[in-house]
Amino acid sequence: MLTRTLRALERDGLAARTVYPTIPPRVEYDLTPLGRTLLDPLSALADWAVDHGAEIATARDRHDAHSQGRQDRRPGGSHRAEGSATAAGRVVEAQAI
């Protein structure tokens, strides 16, 4: 996954890859000038995620409790499907790092 992500960043012109002919091979990635233009917006997004983390957690808890109640009333009991709320949570958690 990491290799694919780095290659995608390289393809988009956001990262530069340098391969060194050593044993074992060594590869370094660095931000390009275009990639550096993302530092301020990404930093602002990470700050927002940290500042609003408690609100996000409260909203998740409220949503999960409401969703669980709906699941319990359906035939088949409390089978709970993972969905976009979990995916969104992972994004916020990753951004806060």
DSSP file (Angstrom, degrees, kcal/mol; ACC not computed):
  #  RESIDUE AA STRUCTURE BP1 BP2  ACC     N-H-->O    O-->H-N    N-H-->O    O-->H-N    TCO  KAPPA ALPHA  PHI   PSI    X-CA   Y-CA   Z-CA
    1    1 A M     >        0   0    0      0, 0.0     4,-2.4     0, 0.0     5,-0.2   0.000 360.0 360.0 360.0 -44.1    0.0    0.0    0.0
    2    2 A L  H  >  +     0   0    0      1,-0.2     4,-2.8     2,-0.2     5,-0.2   0.918 360.0  51.3 -61.7 -43.6    2.8    2.4    0.9
    3    3 A T  H  > S+     0   0    0      1,-0.2     4,-2.6     2,-0.2    -1,-0.2   0.919 110.6  48.7 -60.5 -43.9    4.6    1.8   -2.4
    4    4 A R  H  > S+     0   0    0      2,-0.2     4,-2.2     1,-0.2    -1,-0.2   0.905 112.2  48.8 -62.6 -41.2    1.4    2.4   -4.4
    5    5 A T  H  X S+     0   0    0     -4,-2.4     4,-2.3     2,-0.2    -2,-0.2   0.929 112.4  47.4 -65.1 -45.2    0.7    5.7   -2.5
    6    6 A L  H  X S+     0   0    0     -4,-2.8     4,-2.2     1,-0.2    -2,-0.2   0.905 112.0  50.1 -63.4 -41.3    4.3    6.9   -3.0
    7    7 A R  H  X S+     0   0    0     -4,-2.6     4,-2.6    -5,-0.2    -1,-0.2   0.883 109.7  51.2 -64.6 -37.3    4.2    6.1   -6.7
    8    8 A A  H  X S+     0   0    0     -4,-2.2     4,-2.1     2,-0.2    -2,-0.2   0.903 109.8  49.4 -65.8 -40.8    0.9    7.9   -7.0
    9    9 A L  H  <>S+     0   0    0     -4,-2.3     5,-2.7     2,-0.2     6,-1.2   0.887 111.8  49.4 -64.1 -38.1    2.3   11.0   -5.3
   10   10 A E  H ><5S+     0   0    0     -4,-2.2     3,-1.2     4,-0.2    -2,-0.2   0.922 110.1  50.4 -64.8 -44.8    5.3   10.7   -7.7
   11   11 A R  H 3<5S+     0   0    0     -4,-2.6    -2,-0.2     1,-0.3    -1,-0.2   0.867 109.0  51.8 -61.8 -38.0    3.0   10.5  -10.7
   12   12 A D  T 3<5S-     0   0    0     -4,-2.1    -1,-0.3    -5,-0.1    -2,-0.2   0.505 117.4-113.1 -79.1  -3.6    1.0   13.5   -9.6
   13   13 A G  T < 5S+     0   0    0     -3,-1.2    22,-0.5    -4,-0.3    21,-0.4   0.670  89.0 111.6  82.8  16.2    4.2   15.5   -9.2
   14   14 A L  S   <S+     0   0    0     -5,-2.7    18,-1.9    -6,-0.2     2,-0.3   0.701  76.8  32.7 -95.1 -22.3    4.0   15.8   -5.5
   15   15 A A  E     -A   31   0A   0     -6,-1.2     2,-0.4    16,-0.3    16,-0.2  -0.971  66.9-145.5-135.3 149.3    7.0   13.6   -4.6
   16   16 A A  E     -A   30   0A   0     14,-3.3    14,-2.1    -2,-0.3     2,-0.5  -0.936  13.9-147.5-115.0 139.3   10.3   12.9   -6.2
   17   17 A R  E     -A   29   0A   0     -2,-0.4     2,-0.5    12,-0.2    12,-0.2  -0.907  10.8-170.8-110.7 129.8   12.0    9.5   -5.9
   18   18 A T  E     -A   28   0A   0     10,-2.9    10,-2.7    -2,-0.5     2,-0.5  -0.985   6.9-158.7-122.0 124.4   15.7    9.1   -5.8
   19   19 A V  E     -A   27   0A   0     -2,-0.5     8,-0.2     8,-0.2    -2,-0.0  -0.878   4.4-155.8-104.0 130.4   17.2    5.6   -6.1
   20   20 A Y  E     -A   26   0A   0      6,-3.4     2,-2.4    -2,-0.5     6,-1.5  -0.911  19.7-128.4-107.3 131.4   20.7    5.0   -4.8
   21   21 A P        +     0   0    0      0, 0.0     2,-0.2     0, 0.0     6,-0.1  -0.412  64.0 125.6 -79.1  69.0   22.8    2.1   -6.3
   22   22 A T        -     0   0    0     -2,-2.4     4,-0.1     4,-0.1    -2,-0.0  -0.719  66.0 -85.7-117.9 170.2   23.7    0.5   -3.0
   23   23 A I  S    S+     0   0    0     -2,-0.2     3,-0.0     1,-0.2     0, 0.0  -0.978 123.8  28.3-120.1 117.8   23.3   -3.0   -1.6
   24   24 A P  S    S-     0   0    0      0, 0.0    -1,-0.2     0, 0.0    -2,-0.1   0.642 116.6-110.5 -69.6 160.3   20.7   -3.2   -0.3
   25   25 A P        -     0   0    0      0, 0.0     2,-0.4     0, 0.0    -2,-0.1  -0.234  31.5-151.4 -59.2 145.8   19.1   -0.7   -2.6
   26   26 A R  E     -A   20   0A   0     -6,-1.5    -6,-3.4    -4,-0.1     2,-0.4  -0.976  12.0-173.4-124.4 136.2   18.1    2.6   -1.0
   27   27 A V  E     -A   19   0A   0     -2,-0.4     2,-0.4    -8,-0.2    -8,-0.2  -0.989   2.5-167.3-129.0 135.4   15.3    4.8   -2.2
   28   28 A E  E     -A   18   0A   0    -10,-2.7   -10,-2.9    -2,-0.4     2,-0.4  -0.957   4.5-158.3-122.3 144.1   14.4    8.3   -0.9
   29   29 A Y  E     +A   17   0A   0     -2,-0.4     2,-0.3   -12,-0.2   -12,-0.2  -0.946  13.6 176.7-117.6 141.8   11.3   10.3   -1.4
   30   30 A D  E     -A   16   0A   0    -14,-2.1   -14,-3.3    -2,-0.4     2,-0.2  -0.978  34.8-100.7-139.9 152.3   11.1   14.1   -1.1
   31   31 A L  E     -A   15   0A   0     -2,-0.3   -16,-0.3   -16,-0.2   -17,-0.1  -0.497  34.2-137.4 -71.1 141.5    8.4   16.6   -1.7
   32   32 A T     >  -     0   0    0    -18,-1.9     4,-2.4    -2,-0.2     5,-0.2  -0.385  35.1 -94.5 -83.6 172.1    8.6   18.5   -4.9
   33   33 A P  H  > S+     0   0    0      0, 0.0     4,-0.9     0, 0.0   -19,-0.1   0.899 131.2  50.3 -55.2 -39.2    7.9   22.3   -5.0
   34   34 A L  H >4 S+     0   0    0    -21,-0.4     3,-0.7     1,-0.2     4,-0.3   0.920 109.2  50.9 -64.5 -43.0    4.3   21.4   -5.9
   35   35 A G  H >4 S+     0   0    0    -22,-0.5     3,-1.6     1,-0.2     4,-0.3   0.865 103.5  59.1 -62.1 -36.6    4.1   19.0   -3.0
   36   36 A R  H >< S+     0   0    0     -4,-2.4     3,-1.4     1,-0.3     4,-0.4   0.773  91.5  69.1 -64.5 -25.3    5.3   21.6   -0.6
   37   37 A T  T << S+     0   0    0     -4,-0.9    -1,-0.3    -3,-0.7    -2,-0.2   0.691  94.1  59.1 -67.1 -15.0    2.4   23.8   -1.5
   38   38 A L  T <> S+     0   0    0     -3,-1.6     4,-2.6    -4,-0.3     5,-0.3   0.594  81.4  85.9 -86.1 -11.5    0.2   21.3    0.3
   39   39 A L  H <> S+     0   0    0     -3,-1.4     4,-2.2    -4,-0.3     5,-0.2   0.921  90.8  44.2 -59.6 -47.6    2.0   21.7    3.7
   40   40 A D  H  > S+     0   0    0     -4,-0.4     4,-2.4     2,-0.2    -1,-0.2   0.951 116.1  45.1 -65.8 -49.3   -0.1   24.6    4.9
   41   41 A P  H  > S+     0   0    0      0, 0.0     4,-2.1     0, 0.0    -1,-0.2   0.907 115.9  47.0 -62.1 -39.0   -3.5   23.3    3.8
   42   42 A L  H  X S+     0   0    0     -4,-2.6     4,-2.4     2,-0.2    -2,-0.2   0.874 111.3  51.5 -69.4 -35.5   -2.8   19.8    5.2
   43   43 A S  H  X S+     0   0    0     -4,-2.2     4,-2.5    -5,-0.3    -1,-0.2   0.908 109.8  49.8 -65.2 -41.3   -1.5   21.3    8.5
   44   44 A A  H  X S+     0   0    0     -4,-2.4     4,-2.3     2,-0.2    -2,-0.2   0.900 110.9  49.8 -63.2 -40.7   -4.7   23.4    8.8
   45   45 A L  H  X S+     0   0    0     -4,-2.1     4,-2.3     2,-0.2    -2,-0.2   0.911 111.0  48.7 -64.6 -42.5   -6.8   20.2    8.2
   46   46 A A  H  X S+     0   0    0     -4,-2.4     4,-2.2     2,-0.2    -2,-0.2   0.911 111.1  50.5 -63.4 -42.3   -4.8   18.3   10.8
   47   47 A D  H  X S+     0   0    0     -4,-2.5     4,-2.9     1,-0.2    -2,-0.2   0.912 109.7  51.2 -60.9 -42.4   -5.3   21.2   13.3
   48   48 A W  H  X S+     0   0    0     -4,-2.3     4,-2.1     1,-0.2    -2,-0.2   0.923 108.7  51.1 -60.2 -44.8   -9.0   21.2   12.5
   49   49 A A  H  < S+     0   0    0     -4,-2.3     4,-0.3     1,-0.2    -1,-0.2   0.896 113.0  45.2 -61.8 -41.1   -9.2   17.5   13.2
   50   50 A V  H >< S+     0   0    0     -4,-2.2     3,-1.1     1,-0.2     4,-0.3   0.933 113.3  50.2 -67.3 -45.8   -7.5   17.9   16.5
   51   51 A D  H 3< S+     0   0    0     -4,-2.9     3,-0.2     1,-0.2    -2,-0.2   0.818 120.5  35.2 -62.4 -31.7   -9.6   20.9   17.5
   52   52 A H  T 3X S+     0   0    0     -4,-2.1     4,-2.4    -5,-0.2    -1,-0.2   0.214  82.9 110.3-109.7  13.6  -12.8   19.1   16.7
   53   53 A G  H <> S+     0   0    0     -3,-1.1     4,-2.5    -4,-0.3     5,-0.2   0.882  79.0  50.0 -57.8 -42.1  -11.9   15.6   17.8
   54   54 A A  H  > S+     0   0    0     -4,-0.3     4,-2.3    -3,-0.2    -1,-0.2   0.905 111.4  48.8 -65.6 -40.5  -14.2   15.6   20.8
   55   55 A E  H  > S+     0   0    0      2,-0.2     4,-2.4     1,-0.2    -2,-0.2   0.893 111.6  49.6 -65.1 -39.4  -17.2   16.8   18.7
   56   56 A I  H  X S+     0   0    0     -4,-2.4     4,-2.5     2,-0.2    -2,-0.2   0.925 110.6  49.8 -64.7 -44.6  -16.5   14.1   16.1
   57   57 A A  H  X S+     0   0    0     -4,-2.5     4,-2.6     2,-0.2    -2,-0.2   0.903 111.2  49.6 -61.9 -41.5  -16.3   11.4   18.8
   58   58 A T  H  X S+     0   0    0     -4,-2.3     4,-2.5     2,-0.2    -1,-0.2   0.920 111.2  49.0 -63.0 -44.2  -19.6   12.6   20.2
   59   59 A A  H  X S+     0   0    0     -4,-2.4     4,-2.6     2,-0.2    -2,-0.2   0.896 111.6  49.8 -63.3 -40.2  -21.3   12.6   16.8
   60   60 A R  H  X S+     0   0    0     -4,-2.5     4,-3.4     2,-0.2     5,-0.2   0.938 111.0  48.7 -62.6 -47.0  -19.9    9.1   16.1
   61   61 A D  H  X S+     0   0    0     -4,-2.6     4,-2.5     1,-0.2     5,-0.2   0.921 113.2  47.6 -59.7 -44.0  -21.2    7.8   19.5
   62   62 A R  H  X S+     0   0    0     -4,-2.5     4,-2.2     2,-0.2    -1,-0.2   0.928 114.8  46.0 -62.6 -45.5  -24.6    9.3   18.8
   63   63 A H  H  X S+     0   0    0     -4,-2.6     4,-3.2     2,-0.2     5,-0.2   0.928 113.1  49.1 -63.2 -46.3  -24.8    7.9   15.3
   64   64 A D  H  X S+     0   0    0     -4,-3.4     4,-2.6     1,-0.2    -2,-0.2   0.898 111.6  49.0 -62.9 -40.9  -23.6    4.5   16.4
   65   65 A A  H  X S+     0   0    0     -4,-2.5     4,-1.8    -5,-0.2    -1,-0.2   0.916 114.7  45.2 -64.6 -41.9  -26.2    4.4   19.2
   66   66 A H  H  X S+     0   0    0     -4,-2.2     4,-1.8    -5,-0.2    -2,-0.2   0.919 114.8  47.6 -66.6 -44.1  -28.9    5.4   16.8
   67   67 A S  H  X S+     0   0    0     -4,-3.2     4,-2.4     1,-0.2    -2,-0.2   0.886 109.6  53.2 -65.1 -39.1  -27.8    2.9   14.1
   68   68 A Q  H  X S+     0   0    0     -4,-2.6     4,-2.3    -5,-0.2    -1,-0.2   0.900 106.7  52.9 -63.9 -40.4  -27.6    0.1   16.7
   69   69 A G  H  X S+     0   0    0     -4,-1.8     4,-1.0     1,-0.2    -1,-0.2   0.891 110.0  47.9 -61.6 -40.1  -31.1    0.8   17.8
   70   70 A R  H  X S+     0   0    0     -4,-1.8     4,-0.6     1,-0.2     3,-0.4   0.902 110.9  51.3 -65.9 -41.2  -32.3    0.6   14.2
   71   71 A Q  H >< S+     0   0    0     -4,-2.4     3,-0.9     1,-0.2     8,-0.3   0.888 105.3  55.9 -64.2 -38.9  -30.4   -2.7   13.6
   72   72 A D  H 3< S+     0   0    0     -4,-2.3    -1,-0.2     1,-0.2     5,-0.2   0.795 105.2  52.6 -65.7 -27.5  -31.9   -4.2   16.8
   73   73 A R  H 3< S+     0   0    0     -4,-1.0    -1,-0.2    -3,-0.4    -2,-0.2   0.618  93.8  90.2 -83.5 -12.6  -35.5   -3.6   15.4
   74   74 A R  S X< S-     0   0    0     -3,-0.9     3,-1.6    -4,-0.6     2,-0.1  -0.499  93.6 -94.5 -81.3 151.8  -34.7   -5.3   12.1
   75   75 A P  T 3  S+     0   0    0      0, 0.0    -1,-0.1     0, 0.0    -2,-0.1  -0.428 113.2  41.4 -60.2 138.0  -35.3   -9.0   11.6
   76   76 A G  T 3  S-     0   0    0     -2,-0.1     3,-0.3    -4,-0.1     2,-0.2   0.371 106.7-117.4 101.5  -4.6  -32.1  -10.8   12.3
   77   77 A G    <   -     0   0    0     -3,-1.6    -3,-0.3    -5,-0.2    -4,-0.0  -0.506  68.5 -11.5  84.2-139.3  -31.1   -8.8   15.3
   78   78 A S  S    S+     0   0    0     -2,-0.2     2,-0.3    -6,-0.1    -1,-0.2  -0.067  70.5 152.2-103.0  33.3  -28.0   -6.6   15.7
   79   79 A H        -     0   0    0     -3,-0.3     2,-0.5    -8,-0.3    -2,-0.0  -0.496  30.5-159.9 -62.2 124.3  -25.9   -7.5   12.7
   80   80 A R        -     0   0    0     -2,-0.3     2,-0.4    -9,-0.0    -2,-0.1  -0.935   7.1-149.1-118.5 123.6  -24.0   -4.4   12.1
   81   81 A A        -     0   0    0     -2,-0.5     2,-0.3     1,-0.0    -2,-0.0  -0.708  18.9-124.0 -90.3 139.1  -22.4   -3.5    8.8
   82   82 A E        +     0   0    0     -2,-0.4     2,-0.2     3,-0.1    -1,-0.0  -0.601  46.8 157.8 -76.1 142.2  -19.2   -1.5    8.6
   83   83 A G    >>  -     0   0    0     -2,-0.3     4,-1.6     0, 0.0     3,-0.7  -0.606  53.0 -50.2-146.3-155.4  -19.6    1.6    6.4
   84   84 A S  H 3> S+     0   0    0      1,-0.3     4,-3.3     2,-0.2     5,-0.2   0.758 119.9  66.0 -66.1 -26.1  -18.5    5.0    5.5
   85   85 A A  H 3> S+     0   0    0      2,-0.2     4,-2.1     1,-0.2    -1,-0.3   0.917 104.7  45.9 -61.5 -40.4  -18.6    6.3    9.1
   86   86 A T  H <> S+     0   0    0     -3,-0.7     4,-2.0     2,-0.2    -2,-0.2   0.923 113.8  48.5 -66.3 -43.2  -15.8    3.9    9.9
   87   87 A A  H  X S+     0   0    0     -4,-1.6     4,-1.8     1,-0.2    -2,-0.2   0.921 111.4  49.7 -62.9 -42.9  -13.9    5.0    6.8
   88   88 A A  H  X S+     0   0    0     -4,-3.3     4,-2.3     1,-0.2    -1,-0.2   0.886 108.2  54.9 -63.3 -37.7  -14.4    8.6    7.6
   89   89 A G  H  X S+     0   0    0     -4,-2.1     4,-2.6    -5,-0.2    -1,-0.2   0.898 105.3  52.0 -61.6 -40.9  -13.1    7.9   11.1
   90   90 A R  H  X S+     0   0    0     -4,-2.0     4,-2.5     2,-0.2    -1,-0.2   0.893 108.4  51.3 -63.4 -39.3  -10.0    6.5    9.8
   91   91 A V  H  X S+     0   0    0     -4,-1.8     4,-2.3     2,-0.2    -2,-0.2   0.942 111.5  46.4 -63.5 -47.1   -9.4    9.5    7.7
   92   92 A V  H  X S+     0   0    0     -4,-2.3     4,-1.6     1,-0.2    -2,-0.2   0.913 113.5  49.1 -62.7 -42.1   -9.8   11.9   10.6
   93   93 A E  H  X S+     0   0    0     -4,-2.6     4,-0.6     1,-0.2    -1,-0.2   0.902 111.9  48.8 -64.2 -39.7   -7.6    9.8   12.8
   94   94 A A  H >< S+     0   0    0     -4,-2.5     3,-0.7     1,-0.2    -1,-0.2   0.882 110.2  51.5 -67.1 -37.0   -4.9    9.7   10.1
   95   95 A Q  H 3< S+     0   0    0     -4,-2.3    -1,-0.2     1,-0.2    -2,-0.2   0.812 103.1  59.2 -70.3 -29.0   -5.1   13.4    9.6
   96   96 A A  H 3<        0   0    0     -4,-1.6    -1,-0.2     1,-0.3    -2,-0.2   0.677 360.0 360.0 -74.4 -16.0   -4.7   14.1   13.3
   97   97 A I    <<        0   0    0     -3,-0.7    -1,-0.3    -4,-0.6    -2,-0.2   0.473 360.0 360.0 -76.7 360.0   -1.3   12.3   13.4
